Amino acid sequence: MNKIYFTWQEFDVAVKELANKLPKDFHRILGIPRGGLTIAVALSHITKKPLTYKLEDPELLVVDDISDSGRTLNQYGPFAKYTATIHMVRDTIYVPTVYVHEKPKDAWIVYPWEVDNE
C-alpha cells in the first residue's frame, strides 16, 4: 500500500481550510481520540470555540482525522450537529459534514503525530 506522509505544514493548511468551510453555529468541539484531538485543538484556537469531552451539547462539532470505514464517526455523528475531517474515503459509511481531501483508495496516510514503524 502506498503511504502518504502528511506534514505539519499540510496539516496547518488543511485545518485552516476546514475552519473556513465550517458552519459557524456550533458551540463546542469534541475531538475523537486519537486522530481528532490534534485537529480539535487547532480548530478551537482558530474558531475560538471551547473543547469538550462530553456528547451532551446539541450544538456540537465532532472532528476526526479521517472518515475511512466511517465506523468511528458513525458512533459519534448522531450526537453532533456537525462532523468534520481532514480526509474522507469515497465509500465510507459516514460522510462528514465537512472534509478537505478525498483519500486515494490505495493509500495509507501517516499523519505527523503518528509514529511510522516501517
C-alpha positions as CSV (number, residue, x, y, z in Angstrom):
1,M,0.0,0.0,0.0
2,N,1.2,3.5,-0.9
3,K,2.0,5.7,2.1
4,I,1.3,9.4,2.0
5,Y,3.2,11.3,4.7
6,F,1.0,14.3,5.7
7,T,3.3,17.0,7.0
8,W,2.7,19.6,9.7
9,Q,2.7,22.3,7.0
10,E,0.0,20.4,5.1
11,F,-1.9,20.0,8.4
12,D,-1.8,23.7,9.1
13,V,-3.2,24.5,5.6
14,A,-5.9,21.8,5.8
15,V,-7.1,22.9,9.3
16,K,-7.4,26.5,8.1
17,E,-9.4,25.3,5.0
18,L,-11.5,23.1,7.3
19,A,-12.2,26.1,9.6
20,N,-13.3,28.2,6.6
21,K,-15.7,25.5,5.4
22,L,-17.4,25.0,8.8
23,P,-20.8,26.4,9.6
24,K,-20.4,29.0,12.4
25,D,-23.3,27.9,14.6
26,F,-21.7,25.3,16.8
27,H,-20.8,25.8,20.4
28,R,-18.1,23.3,21.3
29,I,-15.6,20.9,19.7
30,L,-15.1,17.3,20.5
31,G,-12.0,15.6,19.1
32,I,-12.2,11.8,18.7
33,P,-9.2,10.2,20.3
34,R,-6.6,9.9,18.9
35,G,-6.7,11.4,15.4
36,G,-9.2,14.0,16.1
37,L,-7.6,15.5,19.2
38,T,-4.9,17.5,17.4
39,I,-7.4,18.8,14.9
40,A,-9.9,19.8,17.6
41,V,-7.2,21.8,19.5
42,A,-6.2,23.6,16.3
43,L,-9.8,24.3,15.3
44,S,-10.5,25.6,18.9
45,H,-7.8,28.1,18.5
46,I,-8.9,29.3,15.1
47,T,-12.7,29.4,15.8
48,K,-12.4,30.5,19.5
49,K,-14.8,27.7,20.4
50,P,-14.1,25.6,23.5
51,L,-13.2,22.0,23.6
52,T,-15.4,19.4,25.3
53,Y,-15.2,15.7,26.1
54,K,-19.0,15.4,26.6
55,L,-21.5,14.4,24.0
56,E,-24.2,16.5,25.7
57,D,-24.2,19.7,23.6
58,P,-26.8,19.7,20.7
59,E,-24.6,22.3,19.0
60,L,-21.5,20.1,19.0
61,L,-18.8,19.8,16.3
62,V,-17.2,16.3,16.3
63,V,-13.8,16.1,14.5
64,D,-11.5,13.2,13.4
65,D,-8.6,13.0,11.1
66,I,-10.3,10.7,8.6
67,S,-13.5,9.0,7.8
68,D,-12.1,5.8,6.4
69,S,-14.5,3.0,7.0
70,G,-16.7,5.5,8.8
71,R,-17.4,3.3,11.8
72,T,-15.9,5.6,14.4
73,L,-17.8,8.7,13.1
74,N,-20.9,6.7,12.8
75,Q,-20.8,6.2,16.6
76,Y,-20.2,9.9,17.4
77,G,-22.1,11.5,14.5
78,P,-25.6,11.1,15.9
79,F,-24.6,13.2,18.9
80,A,-23.2,16.1,16.8
81,K,-24.7,19.0,14.9
82,Y,-21.7,18.8,12.5
83,T,-18.8,16.5,11.8
84,A,-15.5,17.3,10.2
85,T,-12.4,15.5,9.0
86,I,-9.3,16.4,7.0
87,H,-9.6,13.2,4.8
88,M,-12.5,11.1,3.6
89,V,-12.7,7.9,1.7
90,R,-15.3,7.9,-1.1
91,D,-17.0,4.7,0.0
92,T,-17.1,5.5,3.8
93,I,-20.3,4.6,5.6
94,Y,-20.3,8.1,7.2
95,V,-19.7,11.2,5.1
96,P,-18.7,14.1,7.4
97,T,-20.5,17.4,7.1
98,V,-17.2,19.0,6.1
99,Y,-13.9,17.5,4.8
100,V,-10.9,18.8,3.0
101,H,-9.4,16.0,1.0
102,E,-10.6,12.7,-0.5
103,K,-8.1,10.0,0.3
104,P,-7.0,7.7,-2.6
105,K,-8.2,4.1,-2.2
106,D,-4.7,2.6,-2.5
107,A,-3.0,4.9,0.1
108,W,-2.4,4.9,3.8
109,I,-2.0,8.4,5.3
110,V,0.7,8.8,8.0
111,Y,-0.2,11.9,10.0
112,P,2.6,14.0,11.6
113,W,1.6,13.0,15.1
114,E,1.8,9.3,14.3
115,V,4.8,7.0,14.6
116,D,5.6,5.2,11.4
117,N,7.2,2.0,12.4
118,E,8.1,0.9,9.0
